[in-house]
Amino acid sequence: MNGELLRDLVPAVIGVLVRRGADFASAEDAVQDALVDAVRGWPANPPRDPRGWLITVAWRRFLDAARADTSRRRREVRVEGEPVPGPVEAVDDTLQLYFLCAHPCLTPASSVALTLRAVGGLTTRQIARAYLVPEATMAQRISRAKRTVSGVRLNQPGAVATVLRVLYLVFNEGYSGDVDLAAEAIRLTRQLAARIDDEEVAGLLALMLLHHARRPARTSPDGRLVPLAEQDRSRWDRHLIAEGVEVLQQALARDRLGEFQTQAAIAALHADARTVEETDWRQIVEWYDELVRRTDSPVARLNRAVALGEADGPRTGLAALAGLDPALPRYAAVAAYLHERAGDPVTAARRYAEAARSAPSLPERDHLMRQAARLNSQPRS
Amino acid sequence: MAKYLLLKHYRGGPAPTVDWAPMDQWTPDEVDAHLRFMHDFGARLEETGELVDAQALSPDGAFVRYDGEGRPPVTDGPFVETKDLIAGWYIIDVESWDRAVELAGELSAAPGPGGRPIHEWLEVRPFHGVPAAVPE
């Protein structure tokens, strides 16, 4: 059994422990301990029933911890002895854990960390590495988050929208350490989509699949950023695209449009174009109109200006840009791009250099700096 | 082993030996060569087991200070053109001060316009270490 399959079992096992009387924080710790045992013992001695094994070992770990902790003596009395068989699974424990870990009382960073541990089954060390913070810091963030939700009952329905925001945050973090957070976000969103019938869950899954499909083409072998227009489209993962499009179409057919479905539709239109020239910018603008109507997000407006520049020419794009706040992230980069297309390389070069200064990442900064250098070293008439 | 900070500045420090144009005025190939050098420098330190951390800073930001009970902090920014401005750092863990200086010298030879070394001034600063188990 590989690590991912093992981690698939984590939320359900936590749920079983909680229904047997463990509190969430202790149950979660006990399951992490059991995971460590599994990683050590299973290669030599694989269990016939991995889920049953994990429940038994985690429960034993929980009892050991409860006994060792004298301040928990009262509860120890309550949980001592043979485990009470839980009721037949009327509620989906895994689903409840998604809601708990994305509870509105948590900050986004805490929700992300707790989701990756309790639903994703990652270790604190892995999560710390993925977010480039010391392990002690991440451990602290997780235990504070567990304390914050300690009063929340696990059987209350939560809001799907908050769960989706957390999963989207995980996906966007990409891959910086030894854990591929984008792939992990897809796994968790798939697992969620299998449990809940919701168009926006499908929309988010489609969005992730469609973006993930382009990942191999997004950086060159030497680590440079390759913009969409210059990507080698033969390196896009056609299987992921086909899956993303299918998931999206099924969601759209139900006619309950939402933000993630809209974003996925834009991604699907890009994925659908075999060359950059084939891109249906007209339709993309329409979807951005929809997105702006739904979210009123300045970022959506900025992206709409780019699409408009492609559909109706750079001057129209620049006119759309004029109404936006110049402090928006990537505003200068968009302005630079549109100015170059409009035949003004001097302004474009200045805006690219400006964009490089405030770039959100190093690969992006380097890319923008190259654009400025390219324009500045062109012979000018 | 001892830890040192190699500090890069956007501006400030001793007068530059060569006054290079800003990077956006270089040719794309010169930019590439410079970026590749920086990347390789970090990779090489990792291979030798001497790299602790490398980070780059945006030139944006501000100075911030306390302004008394119940008042929001005072900010002073953006940074004025004449002031010293940190661009980023490498933290290295090396055998000696001499090794730290040697590495800073190599980093300062990063290529600029025409592929010539930029001779950039780097600030090398020892960390206060942890107390030794056996006091001398």
Interface residues (C-beta under 8 A of the other chain):
Chain A: D222 G223 A349 Y352 A353 A356 R357 S358 A359 L362 R365 D366 M369 R370 A372 A373 R374 N376 S377
Chain B: P22 M23 D24 Q25 W26 T27 P28 E30 V31 D32 L35 R36 H39 A56 S58 P59 D60
